[in-house]
Amino acid sequence: MRILHTSDWHIGRTFHGHSTLDALRGVLDVLVAQVREQEVDVVLVAGDVFDSATPAAAAYRLLSDTLAALADTGAQVVVTSGNHDSAARLGFQSALLREGVRVATDPATIGTPVTLRDADGDVHIYPLPYLEPALLRHRWEGVRTQEQAMSRAMELVHADRVSRGGRSVVVAHCFAAGVEPTHGLERDIQQGGLDVVPLSLFDGIDYVALGHIHGRQRLADHVRYAGAPLHYSFGEATKPRGSWLIDLAADGSNVARWLELPVPRSLVTLRGAFEEILADPAYAGHDADWVAIEYTDSVPVRDPMRRAQERFPFCAHVAHLPAVTRSRADTSYVARVRAARSDRDLLDVFLRHVREGEGATTAEADVLAEVLDDRIRVEASL
C-alpha cells in the first residue's frame, strides 16, 4: 500500500502579519498533483489542519477544496485533529465531506480503525485525535499527562490490532521522545518530561505518521514526522518542506521516500550594521525573499522597518541585536533616576538605559545642552 504522510497545514496562520492562504493553496495544489502522479492509496494528515480553533471562512474553503481534490485522485484521506484545531468544528465538517474522506476528532472512536485493503491484505489505520489530558479525565480515570493519555489510547489500539491481525498504521499528533524541536514553532509543547510520549508505545505498529513538529524527522524506520508544508518561521529557513511517501510491504516493512514541496518565497536572515545591509549589492538577490534583519549597531536606528522595506519589499522582521552588549549597572533604573542631580544627568541615565549602557555621543550631548539651555532661558523670561 502506498501512503502519503503530511501534517501541520496550519491553515489560516499568518507569517509576521502576512496572510499565507494563497501560498499554502499553491503548495497544497502541488501536493494533490503528487498524490495523483504517485498513485497514492491513502493520504494521512496528522493534525493541526487549522491554526486556530476559530478559523475564518476562507480557511474552511481551502480545506474543503483540498480534501475534495485529494478524493478526486482516487486516494482515501484520513485526517486527525491537532492541538490547534477545534475538534468540535473539524468534526462537524467531517459530516459534510464526501465518501473516502474521514476526519477523526472524537476520542470515543480510538481503537476503531479505518480498514483498507490492497493485494496483500488488510491495512488497519488508527487515527488518534490530539489528546488533551484535561478533557479526558472524565473518560479515562487517572489520566493527567499527555504520556498517560497516549498510553491509554495505544492500549486500545494494540488490543484491537492483535484481534484483527493484518498490518497497522497509527496517525497521531504528539511530542515523541527523541525528537528535536524546531525553532520557535511548537508554541504549546512542554519539554519538561510530562508531555513526552515514549517511542515504546508504538512498538508493533508497522508505520506511525506523526504531526506536531514542523520539520521532517525520522525517529525510527517506522516512526516519522512530516513537518509543515510551509515555512512559518525564519528559524526554519533551511528546513526542507514536503511529505513522506511510504510503500508498506506485505510483511509490514516500509520504504520511505521524501517528496519535496515548493517554497513559494525563500526566507533569509541578514545580520550586520544596518546601513551596510541596506547598501550591500551582494544582497540584491534577496529582493523577492522574506527577509529578517538583525542589525548590530550599538544604538537603535530610526524607523528601521520602513527603511528596510524600501530596500527589501518583503522584509517581515527587524531586530536590534547589538554586537557588543554592555553590562547593566548594579543599581536599578529607578534608583539611577532618583540619583540624577540635573536634567543632563537624567537624560544620560535614560539613554544608557535604552541603549545598552551607551550614553550620548559628543554631537548628541551638544544638541541636548543647547535644548536645555534654551529651556532655561525661556523659563527665566517668564
N, C-alpha and C positions, 0 to 999 in steps of 0.2 A: 504494500500500500504506500502511496506517495502522499506525504504530509507537508504542508507549508505552515511553519510556525512563525507567527508575528505577535506583536503585543504593543501596549502603551502608545496607542494612537494619540491620546490626549486631544481629541477634537475640541476646538474652542480655546485652546491655550494661546496666549499671546507671547511674543518674543520682545521683551523690553518695550511693551506697549504697542507693538505692531501685530496686526492680525496674521495668523498663519493658515487660515482656512484655504485660501487659494493655492498656496504652496502644498499643503497637505493633500488637497484634492488631486493635484497633478501627480504627486508621489503615489497615492493610492491607485490612481488610474494605471500607473506602471505596474504596481503590484498585481492588479487584476489581469493585466496582459501577461505577466509572468505565470500566473496560475493557469491561464489558458494554454500558453506555449509549452509549459512543462507537464501538462495533463495531470494536474494535481487532483487527488481524490478527495482530500479534506483539508480545509483551512482552519487552523486553530488560532484564535485571538485571545491571548492570555491577560485580559483585564486592562483597566484604565482606558476604556474606549473613549470616554469623555474626560475632560479635565476638571469638570465641575459637577456637583450634584444637581445643579440647576442650569443645564446647557441651554443656549439660545436656539431659536428655531432653525437658524442656518446650520448649526451643528447637527441637529436631528436630520436635516435634509442630506447632509454629507454622509452620515452613517447609513441612512436608508438607501441612498443611491449606490454606495459602495457594496453593501450587503447584497443588494439586488444584482449588481453587476457580477459579483462573485458567484452567486447562484446561477446566473446565466451561463457561466463557463461549464456548468455541469458538476462542479465540486460541491460537496457538502460543507457547511460552515458551522463551527461550534465556537461560541463566544462566552466568556465568563466576565463577571463584573469585577472591578478592582476597587481599591480604597478611594479613588477619586470619583467613582461613579455613584449615582444613586441607584441602589439595587431595585428600588420600587419603580423608578421611572424607566430604567433599562428593561426591567421585567415586564412592565406594561407594554412597551413597544414590541416585545417578543411575540405577543399575541397577534400582532398585526402583520408579522413577517410571513413571507411565502414558505412553502414547503422546502425543506432542505437547509433552512437556517434555524439554528437552535441557540437560544440565549439562556445561560444558567445564572440565576441570581438568588435562588431560594435554597438555603441550607437543608431544607427538608428533602431535597432531591439527591443529596450526596449519597453515593453508593449505588445509584441507579445510572447505568451507563447509556451512552448513545452507541449503539452497536451497528457497525458497518461490516460488510463482507466483501472480500476480494477472492481471487483464485486460490489463495492459501488458507481461507477460512475467516473466522470472525476476528474483528478488532474492536475491543470494548474501550470507549473513550469516556473517561470520568472527569467532567468539568467541575471544578471547585470554585464557587464564588469567593470573593475576599471574605475572610472570616474575622470579623471584629469581635474580640472576646467579650466586650461589654454587652453586646447584643445577643450573645449565645448562652449566657448564664442560665436563663430560664429554660433553655432546651437541653444543655449539657451541664449538669451539676459539677461544680469544681473547676470549671474552665476559667482561668484568669489571665492567660497569656496566649500569644499567637502560637507558640510551640504546642501548648496544650490543645488549642483548637484544631491545629493541623494534625496532631497525633490522633485525636478523636475521629476526625474526618478520614484519615488514612486507615484507621481500623475498619471503618465501614467499607472503604474501597477494597482493602485486602480480603475481607470476608466475602465480598461479592465476587471478586475476580477468581478466587480459589474455587468457588462453587460453579462458576461458568466455564472456566478453562479458557483457552484461546489467548490471544495477545492483548496487552493492556497499555493504555496511554492515559496519563494524567495531565490536565491543564489547570494550572494554579497561579495565584498571584501572591507572592510572599518573598521574604528575605531569607534566602537559604544560606546555610553555613558554608564558608569558603569563598563567598562572592566578594568581589572588590567593588565597593560603592562608587558610582560615577559622580563626578564633580557637581555638587550643588543641585542635584535633581531629585533625589529621594527625600522630598520635604517631610515625609511622615515616618520615615524609618527610625526606629530606635536601635542603637547598636550596643546597648549595654548588656545584651545577652538574652534577655527575656523574650525578645521577639525574633530570635534567630531560630530557624527551622533546621533540625539536623538532617543531613542527606540520607541517613539510615532509614528515615521514614519512607523513602522512595525505593528501597530495596525490593526487587522482584517486579517492579514496573518496567516495561520494555522501553518506553520513552516518556520523559517528563518535560512538558513545554511550560516554561516559567515566564512570568512577567513581573514587573515592579522595578527592575533595574534598566536604565536607559541605554546601556551599551551591551553589545553581544558578549556573552561569556559561556565558556564550557566548564562546568563543574565536574562532569564525568561524561563518558561517552553517551550516556542515556539521559543526562540532565543538563539542560541548556537554557540560557536567556537569549532572546532575540533582540531585545532593546527596542528603542523608539524609531519610527521611520523618518523623523525629522530631528535636526539638532535643536534642542531647546535651551542650550547654554553655551557660552563661549568656552567653557571648560571642556567641552566635548568636540571641539573643532576638528580634532584629528581622528575621532572615532568613526569608523565606517557605519553606514546606515544600510539596513537590508533585512533579510529574514532567512530562516533556516529551511532548506529543502531536505526532508528526511525520507529516505527509502527504507521502509520497515519490511524486513525479510520474514519468511515463513517461521523461522526459529526465534523471532523477536529481536534479532540483532538489527543494527541500523547503519546506514551510510549517510553522513550529513554533508551537505554542500551549502555554502553561503551564496545567496543571491543578492548582489548589490542593488541598492536603490539609488536613484539620482539625488544629488544635493542641489536644491533649487538655487541657493545662494551660499557661497562659501563664507566661512567665518574666519576672521583673523584678529589677533591682538597685537597692537603696535605699542612698544614701550620705549620711552626716551624723553628728551626735552621737548616740550610742546611745540615750540617754533620749528625745531629741527624735523619733527614728524610731519608738520604741515608742508614744509619746504622740500623734503627729500624726494627727488624724482624717482628713486627706487620703489616708492610706494604707489606709483601711477597705476599699477596693475590691480590695485585694490579698490578702484573707484566703484565697482559694481558689487563689492563684497559687503557683508555685515562686518562692521569694524568696531572694535573696542580699543580705546586709547587709554593707556596708563602712563600719565606724564610724570616725570621725575623731578621737575623744577622744585627748587627749595620752597617757593611760595606759590599759592594758587594763582591761576591766571583768570582774567575777567572773561565772563561769558564763554566758557570753553566749548560747550555743546554747539552753540550756534556757529562758532568759528570752525569747529571740527566738521560740521555738516556742510559747510561751504566748500570744504576740501574733499570730504568723503560723504556723498549724499546719503549713504546707508550707515552712517555712524550711529550706533544704538546705545553706546555706553562710554562715559568718560569718567575716569577716576584719578584723583590726585594721590600718587604714591611717591613721596619724596625719596630720592636716592639715599639721602642721609637724614636720619631722624635723630633729633637731639633728645637727650634725657629730660624728662619732666622735672620741674622743681619739686623739692620735698614738700613745700607748703602748697595748700590748695589755692585755686584761683580766687576764691572769695577772700582768703586771708591776704593774698597779694594785693587785691583791690583795696582792701581796708588799710594796707600799709602804705599805699601810694600817697606821696606828700604834695603832689601837684598834678595839674591836668596832663602835663607831659609824661609824668610817671604813669598816670592812669592809662594813657594811650599806649605807652610802651608795654605795660602789663597785658593789655588786650591783644596787641599784635603778637606778642610772644606766645600767648595762649592759643591763638588760632593759626599760627604759622610755625608750628613745631619748634618753638623756642627762639625763632628768629625775630628780632626787633626791627625797628625802622632802619632803612638804608639812609645814607647821608642825604640823598635827594629827598626822600620822604620826610626825614627829620626837618629839613629846611622848610618844606611845604607846611608841615604841621606847626612849626614855630611861627610861621607867617600868619596862619589862620588863628592861632591862639593870641598872637599879638593884636590882630585886628579885632578880635573879640574883646580884649581888654580895653582897647581904645574906644570901641562902641559903648561898652558898659560905663566907662569913665565920663562919656559925653552925655549920658542920660541924667 
